[in-house]
Amino acid sequence: MKPRTAFPAIAVTAVCVVLAPLTGCGSDTAGRKPSPSGGGTSASGVPRAPTESRAPVSGKGAKDPDDINGDGFTDLVVPVSVGDDPDDPGGDQRVAVVYGSAKGLDPATRTVYGRQNLGLPASPQSQAGADSVTEEALVTADLDGDGFPDFVNSVAGEDATDDTSGGQITASRTVPYVTWGGPAGPGTKSGTKSGAKSEATEVRLPQSVTKLGVQSVVRGDFDGDGHHDLAALAYNQSSLVLLYGPFTRAGAPTRTDTGLPWQEGDLVADDIDPSGTPRATSLLLHGLSDGEQAGNILYSARRGTPLAGKGKELRLGNAHAFGDFDGDGQRDVAIGDDRSRNDEPGSDTEAPEVNGSLAVYPGSGDAPVTHRLPEVPKKVSTYYGPGGFAAADPDGDGRDGVLVATYEGATLIDGDRRTAVLRQGPAKADGKKTPAKWRHARPAGAADFDGDGKDELVLNWASGTVFGLYGENPTHWWITDGTTSRDRASFATTGFGAETS
């Protein structure tokens, strides 16, 4: 799930609680509407695979990095498992684009991509199927500025050795490849009617990092010039790498910057404005975590100025979201406790100022505002927490709320208001009983798929153990009507596997 702020795939075991009286809770079937696609919801309230499949329209181009066909509506990228067992690490994985419209997401209008469709080279390091491509490794951004988002996938090649940073490091050389977008979708040669595919282009990296490549690739507009950029961490531990757009079709950025320091961890970037209005996007470096809540460094962006400086140290927390949470028109960042814990003796708690809270750091520079998160039920015994945060504005008032994963689904914290958003999978799946604690759907993000100025919330679910423990490999999706118990669409990806573009 890529639109707006997406949750990391680490969520977990769960069972529930909310802090204050909450609204918007529904039963398995309350208010469910079938999607406009011929897919929709079964009598038990569980999404099912669409019965129809049709190609998307070809748009004229847009500025939204998540509008894959350029028709003016945000689309949703979802992972697809091929085969009977979504938890099989050796199984084929695909990514599917479900397209938005004036009526919202239409699950019948979709395209499924594998490695060959995207023109990607084979990875000798991959444990999955030969045609696999994963949603976690995919970044969408319009790198060449033609109005159609490109697919950026990191591919691990042969092992290489680098001693640039003083110590010898051996790792699989990992490089981003770009599958260029167009009216007929990424990978289709421009001007052809046959649907012929083109090979992906290797991104040209600074000389200092070419031996081993980069990891944790994210998109943004880090100088606010309206061109989409990429950021990544050097595998040789030499620096944080900034690649500023526009890029040429040979994969070369306009300029590169390796002046920011390297730190072990992952990058999280603010969202590019889907309207196309230039907005400088800040960058967060989240420290390495072994379950415990880790530190964060914020590199604040300003329009017309490249990212620079030492960055600002923020509180500990493994959950993050960028948004305008106070409605003042400036971008803020929320950092908080995702409830994961280290399982080593004596390390299963966090400091009081970290435990069960989130802090919003205003873009104005004012002091952070702390909010309490829903309490953990006493009957829950796990070292894993419920998951991360996402920004969402379901009422369209211009002020984002923080969509928080809980032990029963999700809660939207919008100022002093708290609203539960709950969906459930079936009590029995694949011939086996689903444990009650694993039936709840998890929040995956939010976006405005119908262009009405209000965000829909995205929740997902799967019956497998990996999803129950970590939130990985979802197969069932709900696109909510705001925070109500109604759905704008719902679908299962179990019927997508055999389809490729």
TIGUBA-950119 format. One record per residue (C-alpha): y negated, x negated, z. Coordinates in pm, 1 decimal. Example, Ala and Ser with C-alpha at 12.3 -4.5 7.8 and 13.67 -1.06 7.14 Angstrom:
residues 2
PT_c2_c1_c3
PT_450.0_-1230.0_780.0
PT_106.0_-1367.0_714.0
end
This chain:
residues 501
PT_c2_c1_c3
PT_0.0_0.0_0.0
PT_-316.8_-168.2_-116.5
PT_-616.2_69.3_-116.6
PT_-874.6_16.9_155.0
PT_-734.7_-141.2_467.0
PT_-356.9_-163.9_462.7
PT_-125.9_-213.4_757.5
PT_79.0_-531.7_789.3
PT_451.8_-476.9_752.9
PT_533.6_-545.5_1117.0
PT_527.6_-213.3_1288.5
PT_819.6_-120.3_1502.7
PT_1025.5_66.6_1748.3
PT_860.8_369.6_1872.9
PT_845.4_681.9_2062.9
PT_501.2_802.7_2162.0
PT_198.0_899.7_2350.3
PT_-164.8_982.6_2302.7
PT_-451.9_915.1_2532.8
PT_-653.1_1234.6_2536.5
PT_-608.3_1592.4_2409.8
PT_-544.7_1556.6_2037.6
PT_-574.2_1789.9_1744.2
PT_-414.9_1806.1_1402.9
PT_-53.5_1780.0_1523.3
PT_203.4_1969.5_1321.1
PT_576.1_2033.8_1322.7
PT_808.4_1907.0_1053.1
PT_718.2_2194.8_820.7
PT_378.0_2317.2_935.9
PT_128.9_2344.6_653.7
PT_326.5_2128.1_412.7
PT_239.1_2182.6_48.8
PT_439.0_2048.9_-243.9
PT_266.8_1781.8_-446.7
PT_121.1_1873.0_-786.5
PT_389.8_1660.0_-946.8
PT_712.0_1850.8_-931.5
PT_816.9_1627.1_-643.6
PT_689.8_1762.1_-317.3
PT_853.6_1844.6_11.5
PT_1198.1_1981.7_87.5
PT_1257.3_2286.6_303.6
PT_1299.6_2058.1_604.1
PT_958.4_1900.9_548.7
PT_1097.5_1572.6_413.2
PT_947.5_1428.2_90.9
PT_1177.4_1413.7_-208.3
PT_1168.9_1222.8_-535.1
PT_963.0_1378.5_-817.8
PT_1162.9_1568.9_-1076.8
PT_925.5_1468.4_-1355.0
PT_799.2_1136.5_-1487.5
PT_503.2_1086.0_-1716.8
PT_280.3_801.8_-1826.4
PT_-77.5_772.0_-1699.0
PT_-381.3_827.2_-1915.7
PT_-565.9_521.6_-2043.3
PT_-910.0_502.1_-1886.8
PT_-1223.7_333.2_-2011.0
PT_-1248.0_90.0_-1721.4
PT_-1386.5_99.3_-1367.5
PT_-1508.1_-126.6_-1086.4
PT_-1244.4_-20.1_-832.8
PT_-981.2_-295.6_-786.0
PT_-724.6_-26.4_-705.7
PT_-793.1_188.4_-1015.5
PT_-515.5_33.5_-1220.8
PT_-563.2_242.7_-1537.0
PT_-943.9_249.2_-1513.8
PT_-980.0_628.2_-1524.3
PT_-1216.9_655.7_-1227.0
PT_-957.6_739.3_-959.8
PT_-801.8_510.9_-699.8
PT_-427.4_455.6_-736.2
PT_-157.7_365.6_-483.7
PT_79.9_68.7_-510.9
PT_409.7_121.1_-325.7
PT_727.0_-88.5_-286.3
PT_1047.9_32.1_-448.6
PT_1399.5_-72.8_-351.3
PT_1662.5_-65.2_-625.0
PT_2013.0_21.6_-511.1
PT_2170.7_225.3_-235.9
PT_2064.9_4.1_55.5
PT_1688.9_-59.8_90.9
PT_1762.8_-308.3_371.7
PT_1974.2_-533.1_147.5
PT_1784.0_-866.3_130.9
PT_1964.0_-951.0_-192.7
PT_1870.4_-626.1_-363.8
PT_1617.4_-587.9_-641.6
PT_1265.2_-491.3_-541.2
PT_996.8_-338.5_-762.9
PT_640.0_-219.3_-724.2
PT_527.2_121.4_-845.0
PT_178.6_248.7_-918.8
PT_129.3_617.0_-832.8
PT_-187.5_732.4_-1006.7
PT_-481.5_922.4_-863.7
PT_-656.4_1215.5_-1031.4
PT_-910.5_1489.2_-963.0
PT_-628.6_1665.4_-777.1
PT_-524.7_1354.7_-584.0
PT_-217.7_1137.4_-620.5
PT_38.9_1267.1_-866.6
PT_383.4_1116.3_-789.9
PT_512.9_1222.0_-1131.9
PT_250.2_1005.1_-1298.5
PT_368.0_657.2_-1217.1
PT_469.1_319.8_-1355.9
PT_731.6_87.8_-1208.7
PT_711.4_-288.6_-1255.4
PT_964.9_-566.7_-1214.4
PT_920.0_-941.3_-1256.6
PT_993.7_-934.5_-1628.4
PT_750.6_-649.4_-1689.9
PT_476.7_-859.3_-1535.0
PT_568.6_-1173.2_-1727.9
PT_631.6_-1373.0_-1411.1
PT_846.1_-1687.4_-1407.9
PT_1171.8_-1678.0_-1214.5
PT_1158.4_-1814.5_-860.7
PT_1441.8_-2049.8_-762.1
PT_1359.5_-1974.4_-396.6
PT_1398.6_-1597.0_-417.6
PT_1683.3_-1439.7_-219.3
PT_1641.4_-1106.9_-396.1
PT_1749.1_-988.0_-738.3
PT_1650.4_-1166.2_-1057.1
PT_1391.4_-904.7_-1155.7
PT_1243.7_-860.0_-808.3
PT_874.3_-845.2_-731.4
PT_743.4_-743.3_-389.6
PT_442.6_-537.4_-287.2
PT_368.1_-777.8_-2.1
PT_308.0_-1061.9_-249.3
PT_90.0_-852.9_-482.7
PT_-290.3_-855.8_-491.4
PT_-486.4_-635.3_-733.2
PT_-827.6_-757.0_-848.5
PT_-1027.6_-748.8_-1172.4
PT_-1053.4_-1124.3_-1209.4
PT_-1192.7_-1130.2_-1564.4
PT_-1433.2_-838.4_-1516.3
PT_-1306.7_-623.1_-1803.1
PT_-1285.0_-306.6_-1591.5
PT_-906.8_-313.0_-1545.8
PT_-745.6_-462.7_-1233.9
PT_-508.9_-752.9_-1277.9
PT_-190.2_-814.0_-1078.5
PT_-182.9_-1141.3_-886.0
PT_162.2_-1247.5_-762.0
PT_249.7_-1567.4_-577.3
PT_564.6_-1734.9_-711.4
PT_756.0_-2003.3_-519.2
PT_884.8_-2279.5_-746.0
PT_1070.9_-2605.1_-691.2
PT_1022.3_-2814.4_-377.4
PT_742.5_-3070.6_-383.1
PT_597.0_-3324.0_-138.1
PT_232.8_-3384.3_-41.3
PT_81.9_-3629.1_207.9
PT_-285.8_-3548.2_141.5
PT_-355.8_-3437.8_499.0
PT_-207.7_-3747.1_662.1
PT_141.9_-3616.8_720.3
PT_416.0_-3567.5_464.8
PT_479.2_-3200.7_389.1
PT_764.0_-3077.3_171.0
PT_762.9_-2715.0_61.7
PT_823.7_-2490.2_-236.8
PT_524.0_-2519.5_-467.6
PT_372.6_-2170.4_-451.6
PT_113.6_-2067.8_-708.0
PT_-58.0_-1735.7_-789.3
PT_9.2_-1595.6_-1136.0
PT_-215.0_-1335.8_-1300.8
PT_-77.3_-1050.8_-1508.7
PT_-387.4_-932.3_-1691.1
PT_-474.4_-564.0_-1678.7
PT_-576.1_-331.8_-1957.9
PT_-589.8_36.9_-2060.3
PT_-210.3_43.0_-2096.5
PT_-157.0_-133.6_-1762.7
PT_-100.8_-492.5_-1653.9
PT_110.0_-713.9_-1877.6
PT_64.9_-521.9_-2202.2
PT_-87.3_-725.1_-2481.4
PT_-432.2_-604.1_-2574.5
PT_-452.6_-424.3_-2907.8
PT_-79.5_-372.4_-2955.8
PT_77.6_-31.9_-3002.1
PT_431.7_-149.3_-2940.8
PT_389.2_-212.3_-2569.9
PT_468.5_-580.9_-2617.5
PT_438.5_-782.1_-2297.2
PT_243.6_-1099.6_-2236.5
PT_330.5_-1385.5_-2005.5
PT_149.3_-1416.6_-1672.3
PT_-109.9_-1692.1_-1637.2
PT_-94.6_-1955.2_-1364.2
PT_-415.8_-1968.6_-1159.9
PT_-586.9_-2305.3_-1180.2
PT_-623.2_-2446.5_-830.7
PT_-843.4_-2730.0_-703.2
PT_-688.7_-3072.5_-752.0
PT_-660.5_-3123.8_-375.8
PT_-404.9_-2841.4_-340.7
PT_-217.5_-2840.8_-671.1
PT_93.5_-3027.9_-548.9
PT_208.2_-2756.1_-306.5
PT_-15.1_-2464.2_-400.3
PT_-140.4_-2194.5_-165.5
PT_-27.0_-1908.2_55.1
PT_-175.1_-1590.2_207.9
PT_-370.0_-1495.7_-105.7
PT_-627.5_-1216.8_-58.2
PT_-899.3_-1067.1_-275.5
PT_-1267.0_-1015.2_-204.5
PT_-1623.0_-1061.5_-324.3
PT_-1717.2_-1337.3_-87.3
PT_-2065.8_-1402.8_-227.1
PT_-2148.7_-1041.3_-313.6
PT_-2221.3_-1107.6_-682.0
PT_-2004.3_-819.1_-804.4
PT_-1726.0_-1043.9_-937.1
PT_-1385.4_-1036.2_-770.0
PT_-1273.2_-1355.9_-596.1
PT_-956.5_-1489.8_-432.5
PT_-906.2_-1674.3_-103.8
PT_-594.5_-1854.1_17.5
PT_-467.6_-2119.6_258.4
PT_-362.4_-2458.5_121.4
PT_6.8_-2532.8_173.9
PT_-77.2_-2897.8_238.3
PT_-294.4_-2788.6_532.7
PT_-607.6_-2944.7_383.7
PT_-840.7_-2645.0_371.3
PT_-903.7_-2278.5_319.5
PT_-941.2_-2230.7_-57.8
PT_-1200.3_-2004.2_-220.5
PT_-1172.5_-1920.5_-591.2
PT_-1484.6_-1745.5_-719.4
PT_-1478.3_-1511.8_-1020.0
PT_-1503.6_-1426.6_-1292.6
PT_-1188.1_-1604.2_-1409.7
PT_-1112.8_-1703.9_-1765.3
PT_-798.4_-1578.4_-1933.9
PT_-669.3_-1934.6_-1889.9
PT_-668.7_-1873.5_-1512.5
PT_-973.7_-2083.9_-1428.4
PT_-1223.0_-1953.3_-1167.7
PT_-1595.4_-1997.2_-1221.1
PT_-1602.7_-2233.9_-923.5
PT_-1389.2_-2337.1_-627.5
PT_-1468.3_-2426.8_-266.6
PT_-1244.5_-2616.2_-24.0
PT_-1509.5_-2671.5_242.7
PT_-1374.4_-2428.2_502.7
PT_-1118.9_-2572.4_747.1
PT_-747.5_-2495.5_735.8
PT_-581.6_-2323.4_1028.3
PT_-227.3_-2197.2_1053.4
PT_-217.3_-1821.1_1017.4
PT_-298.0_-1548.1_766.3
PT_-609.9_-1427.4_589.7
PT_-750.6_-1073.9_609.3
PT_-1043.3_-979.1_382.4
PT_-1289.8_-692.7_391.6
PT_-1254.0_-428.2_120.0
PT_-1429.7_-447.6_-213.4
PT_-1643.2_-134.4_-252.3
PT_-1445.3_96.3_-488.5
PT_-1772.0_231.4_-632.8
PT_-1845.5_-110.8_-780.6
PT_-2163.7_-157.3_-577.8
PT_-2179.1_-532.5_-504.4
PT_-2102.9_-598.8_-138.6
PT_-2030.6_-933.6_21.8
PT_-1688.3_-919.9_186.2
PT_-1624.8_-1114.3_505.0
PT_-1303.2_-1305.9_567.8
PT_-1092.0_-1316.4_882.7
PT_-848.5_-1597.0_963.6
PT_-581.6_-1461.6_1198.6
PT_-393.9_-1731.7_1390.9
PT_-19.1_-1778.0_1389.5
PT_164.2_-1534.3_1616.1
PT_513.7_-1545.2_1764.5
PT_482.8_-1190.5_1895.0
PT_196.0_-1264.1_2133.4
PT_-156.4_-1153.2_2040.3
PT_-320.4_-1436.9_1844.7
PT_-679.3_-1552.2_1792.9
PT_-916.2_-1465.6_1508.5
PT_-1201.1_-1646.6_1332.7
PT_-1454.0_-1444.2_1132.5
PT_-1636.5_-1593.1_834.2
PT_-1924.3_-1350.9_779.7
PT_-2033.1_-1295.6_419.6
PT_-2386.7_-1259.2_291.7
PT_-2484.6_-1150.4_-55.8
PT_-2590.5_-1442.9_-271.7
PT_-2443.6_-1702.3_-33.4
PT_-2091.4_-1852.1_-46.8
PT_-1881.8_-1838.9_268.8
PT_-1957.4_-2140.4_485.8
PT_-1981.8_-2264.9_845.4
PT_-1741.1_-2289.0_1134.5
PT_-1685.7_-1916.7_1167.5
PT_-1711.3_-1702.1_1478.5
PT_-1424.4_-1683.9_1726.0
PT_-1329.3_-1325.0_1811.7
PT_-1091.9_-1182.2_2071.9
PT_-713.8_-1201.2_2062.0
PT_-538.3_-930.2_1864.6
PT_-286.3_-892.2_1583.2
PT_-430.3_-565.6_1444.2
PT_-741.4_-572.1_1223.5
PT_-957.5_-345.7_1011.1
PT_-1293.2_-379.0_836.1
PT_-1516.4_-71.9_805.0
PT_-1843.0_89.7_903.9
PT_-1734.0_222.2_1242.5
PT_-2081.7_304.0_1379.1
PT_-2228.0_458.3_1062.8
PT_-2525.1_221.5_1036.0
PT_-2443.9_113.0_680.2
PT_-2326.3_-234.7_783.5
PT_-1971.4_-361.7_777.1
PT_-1798.1_-405.1_1113.2
PT_-1458.3_-543.7_1208.6
PT_-1210.6_-400.9_1459.5
PT_-966.6_-634.6_1637.0
PT_-703.4_-515.7_1880.4
PT_-363.2_-519.4_2041.3
PT_-81.8_-416.6_1807.4
PT_152.0_-400.0_2112.0
PT_382.9_-674.1_1987.8
PT_492.7_-917.1_2258.8
PT_659.3_-1257.1_2277.5
PT_1017.3_-1224.3_2400.0
PT_1023.5_-1552.4_2591.1
PT_1049.9_-1529.0_2973.2
PT_711.9_-1467.2_3133.1
PT_541.1_-1400.2_2800.0
PT_590.1_-1025.0_2774.7
PT_241.4_-927.9_2892.4
PT_-114.6_-983.1_2773.2
PT_-437.0_-1040.0_2964.5
PT_-607.4_-718.3_3088.8
PT_-894.8_-759.5_2843.9
PT_-644.6_-774.3_2556.0
PT_-368.4_-537.5_2665.3
PT_-390.3_-187.3_2514.6
PT_-741.6_-214.9_2371.3
PT_-939.5_-270.3_2054.0
PT_-1290.5_-408.0_2012.0
PT_-1533.1_-323.8_1732.1
PT_-1766.7_-609.8_1638.6
PT_-2079.3_-453.9_1479.3
PT_-2216.7_-599.4_1158.5
PT_-2557.8_-597.2_1327.1
PT_-2443.8_-874.5_1558.1
PT_-2464.9_-657.3_1869.7
PT_-2209.3_-691.3_2149.1
PT_-1858.5_-562.1_2069.6
PT_-1760.1_-213.4_2183.6
PT_-1415.8_-180.4_2345.4
PT_-1188.3_123.6_2318.7
PT_-863.6_191.9_2501.8
PT_-554.5_251.2_2291.1
PT_-290.2_516.3_2360.9
PT_-75.3_418.0_2657.2
PT_282.0_294.7_2612.5
PT_536.8_546.3_2742.3
PT_735.3_418.9_3038.3
PT_1062.2_500.7_2863.2
PT_983.4_257.0_2582.0
PT_1140.3_-84.3_2631.8
PT_1072.1_-315.0_2339.4
PT_899.1_-640.8_2257.9
PT_761.7_-487.5_1941.3
PT_450.5_-275.2_1920.5
PT_381.3_21.7_1697.6
PT_171.5_-163.6_1437.0
PT_-176.6_-226.4_1301.4
PT_-510.2_-62.1_1220.7
PT_-679.7_78.0_910.3
PT_-1029.1_210.2_843.1
PT_-1048.4_574.5_731.9
PT_-1324.1_829.7_670.7
PT_-1136.8_1160.3_623.2
PT_-1444.1_1380.6_679.9
PT_-1669.1_1187.0_440.2
PT_-1955.2_1146.6_687.0
PT_-2001.4_777.3_606.5
PT_-1866.5_656.8_939.8
PT_-1514.7_518.3_947.0
PT_-1264.3_581.9_1220.1
PT_-991.4_337.4_1319.3
PT_-648.0_466.5_1223.3
PT_-414.6_328.9_1488.7
PT_-35.7_316.8_1482.9
PT_117.1_472.9_1795.2
PT_467.6_533.6_1926.7
PT_477.3_876.1_1759.0
PT_290.5_816.5_1434.9
PT_-84.2_764.5_1417.9
PT_-407.9_843.0_1598.7
PT_-750.9_836.1_1435.0
PT_-1012.5_704.3_1678.4
PT_-1354.0_814.1_1549.5
PT_-1617.9_753.7_1814.6
PT_-1510.5_966.3_2112.5
PT_-1277.4_1182.2_1903.8
PT_-904.0_1118.0_1890.1
PT_-684.2_1302.3_1643.9
PT_-309.0_1266.4_1610.2
PT_-163.6_1255.7_1259.3
PT_212.8_1302.5_1277.9
PT_490.9_1331.7_1021.5
PT_868.2_1301.6_1069.4
PT_1168.5_1203.0_866.4
PT_1492.3_1405.1_878.0
PT_1720.8_1423.8_1180.2
PT_2003.5_1310.9_952.0
PT_1984.8_1075.0_654.0
PT_2249.6_907.4_439.1
PT_2515.3_1089.8_635.2
PT_2403.5_939.0_965.6
PT_2200.5_1077.5_1252.8
PT_1850.1_934.0_1273.8
PT_1759.0_827.4_1629.1
PT_1466.9_1037.1_1755.9
PT_1260.2_726.1_1825.0
PT_1288.2_624.9_1457.4
PT_1205.5_959.3_1296.2
PT_828.2_929.4_1303.0
PT_635.0_818.3_997.1
PT_404.5_519.0_1029.7
PT_44.0_497.3_907.4
PT_11.5_271.7_602.4
PT_-358.9_299.0_511.8
PT_-620.9_531.6_367.1
PT_-810.0_586.0_41.4
PT_-994.8_851.6_-157.8
PT_-748.1_928.9_-435.9
PT_-926.5_1239.5_-573.7
PT_-1285.3_1112.9_-574.4
PT_-1423.9_1380.6_-340.2
PT_-1578.7_1128.6_-99.3
PT_-1318.4_1189.9_173.0
PT_-1024.1_965.4_251.5
PT_-665.6_1080.7_250.2
PT_-438.5_911.5_504.6
PT_-114.4_747.4_393.7
PT_199.9_752.4_610.4
PT_550.5_634.6_524.8
PT_905.4_634.3_657.2
PT_1260.5_518.6_583.8
PT_1597.3_572.5_751.1
PT_1696.4_205.3_763.2
PT_1705.9_-12.8_1071.6
PT_1456.2_-258.6_923.5
PT_1200.4_20.2_896.2
PT_1282.3_148.3_1244.0
PT_1225.7_-195.0_1395.4
PT_958.7_-347.1_1172.5
PT_820.3_-80.2_940.2
PT_956.8_-253.4_630.0
PT_1105.6_-106.4_310.2
PT_960.5_247.9_330.7
PT_1110.8_511.1_100.1
PT_924.7_834.2_193.3
PT_548.9_888.7_167.5
PT_296.5_1147.2_286.9
PT_-61.0_1166.4_156.2
PT_-239.1_1385.1_409.6
PT_-518.9_1634.9_372.5
PT_-748.2_1446.6_609.9
PT_-624.9_1466.0_967.6
PT_-474.2_1812.6_925.9
PT_-102.7_1896.4_920.3
PT_-131.0_1970.8_547.8
PT_-33.5_1721.4_277.0
PT_-210.2_1662.0_-52.4
PT_110.1_1504.7_-184.6
PT_443.8_1377.3_-60.7
PT_724.1_1198.6_-238.2
PT_1023.1_967.9_-205.7
PT_1060.4_649.2_-409.7
PT_1440.2_670.8_-410.7
PT_1432.6_796.6_-770.7
PT_1192.5_529.3_-896.1
PT_1433.1_233.9_-911.1
PT_1566.3_271.0_-1263.0
PT_1221.0_314.0_-1416.3
PT_1022.4_22.7_-1550.4
PT_718.5_15.8_-1769.0
end
